[in-house]
Amino acid sequence: MADQQSEVGAAATPAVLWLACAAQFMVVLDVSVVNVALPAIQAGLGFDAAGLPWVVGGYALAFAGFLLLGGRLADLYGQRRILVLGLALFSLTSLGGGLATSPGALIAMRVLQGLGGALLAPATLTVLTTAFPEGPRRVRALAVWTAVSSAGGAAGNLIGGVLTDGLSWRWILLINVPVGVVALAVAPRLLPVDRPRAASARLDVPGAVLATAGVGALGYGISQAERHGWGGSSTLAWLVAGVVALTAFAVVEARSPAPLIPPRLVRLRPVWAGNAVMLLAGCCFVPMWYFLSLYMQHELGYDALATGVGFLPHTLVGIAGARLAPAVMRWTGARVLIVLSALVAAAGFLWQSRLDAAGGYLDGLLGPAIVMSAGMGLLITPITTTVTSGVDARDAGAASGLMNTTRQLGGALGLAALTAIAAHASAPVDAYRHVFTASAAACVAVATLAGALPGPRQDAQRPGSS
C-alpha cells in the first residue's frame, strides 16, 4: 500500500494533468471539428450524399463502440501503455486522414481514429483517478479535465471553420499530429511504469466482442432513427440487434471469471446511479450544440465561422463553471450541486425555448447561453467525481470506459429523440421551441434522479476536510 501511495504521489503533478487534458481535448475536438468542413471534404474528395455522413459517423460509432474495451484494457495492460498506444494510433490515423486521396481512405482513417479515441478517453480519466487520490485534489483535477473536455467539444466548430477557411479541410486532422507527437514524447517520462500484469489477468474476449457489437449497433440504430423514424425497418433491426447483443453481454459477464465490467463495480451505488444521471444529462447537453448551430445558420444566416464565434460565450461560461465547481462542492457536496446546477441549466433551456424567428443574437441567444452553460459547467464535475468515487484502482479503467460510453449513448439518444420532436413542429421556430422545452424537462429529471446518488461522501468535500 505504501508503494502504491508513493507512486500516486509522484504521478500527481500538473504535467500529468495537462498531458491527460491534451489527449482528451484531441479526442473530444474530433467529434465536432469535422462538421463545418463537410462541404469542403465533399468537394475535395468527391463524396456522394450517402457516403459523406460516414466521415462523422464512422468516428462516432467506433469511438462509442470500443470505449468499454478501451477502459478495461487500461486496467489489464496498464494505463501508460494503453495511453501511449492510443496516442500513437490517433496521431497516425489523423495523419492518414489528412493525406487521404479517396472517400474510402478517409472513412477508414476516421474509423481507426475513433478506435484510437476509445483507447485514449478512458485512459486519460484513469490516469487522473489513479494519480490523484480521492479528495479535493482529485476534484480540482477532474474540474480541469471537464473544462478542457467542454472546450474541445464547443471549440470544434470554431477551430474547424478557421482551419478550413484559412488553410484547408485537411488541417482539421493534421493539427492533431504535432500535439500527438509531443504527448508521445513526454508520456513515458511523466507516467509511472505500469506494474507487471498478473498471471491471472486476462481479457474477456466474448464480452468485449458483444459489448462492442451491442453499443455499436445501438448507436447506429439511434442514428437511423433521425432519418427513418423509430418505426423504420432499418432502425428497428439495428436497435433489436444492439439489445440482443447487450443482453448476451450481460449473461456472459455474469458467468465470466474475468468480466469486462466486474459485477462488483456496477453494484456500487455511485457507479450505477451516477451513470444513470450522466446518461440523462447527455440527452440534453450534447444535442444543444447541434440545434443551436442549425438555428444560427438557418434562421440567423450565419456562416460556419460566425457560428463558431457565436458559441464562444457557451464555451467560456462552461469552462468557468467547471473551474468553479470544486469550490462550490466544498460547501454543498456533489449531490446538492448536481441538483442545483441541473435546475440552473433547466432555467436556461426554458429561457432559450422563448426564442423568436425575428430575434437576433444579443436578445435571443446570449442570455440563455450564459445560464445554460453555467449549469452545464457546474454539473459534469460532480457527476464525474461521484462515478469515480469509491472505485478500486484495478477497476478504474472499466469505470472510466463505462462513464464515457454512457455519456456518448445519452447524446445519441437525446439527439434522435429531440430530432423526432422537432420533425412534428408546424414551423421551424416552433421546432426549436419544442426541443429546448424538452431539454429543460430532461434537466429537471436529472435533478430528480440525483436523489438516488449517495449523500455521505459529500462530507469529505466540505471545508476543512483533507
Secondary structure, 3 states (H helix, E strand, C coil): CHHHHHHHHHHCCHHHHHHHHHHHHHHHHHHHCCHHHHHHHHHHHCCCCCCCHHHHHHHHHHHHHHHHHHHHHHHHHCHHHHHHHHHHHHHHHHHHHHCCCCHHHHHHHHHHHHHHHHHHHHHHHHHHHHHCCCCHHHHHHHHHHHHHHHHHHHHHHHHHHHHHHHCCCCHHHHCHHHHHHHHHHHHHHHCCCCCCCCCCCCCCHHHHHHHHHHHHHHHHHHHHHHHHCCCCHHHHHHHHHHHHHHHHHHHHHHHCCCCCCCHHHHCCHHHHHHHHHHHHHHHHHHHHHHHHHHHHHHHCCCCHHHHHHHCHHHHHHHHHHHHHHHHHHHHHCHHHHHHHHHHHHHHHHHHHCCCCCCCCHHHHHHHHHHHHHHHHHHHHHHHHHHHHCCCCHHHHHHHHHHHHHHHHHHHHHHHHHHHHHHHCCCCHHHHHHHHHHHHHHHHHHHHHHHHHCCCHHHHHHCCCCC
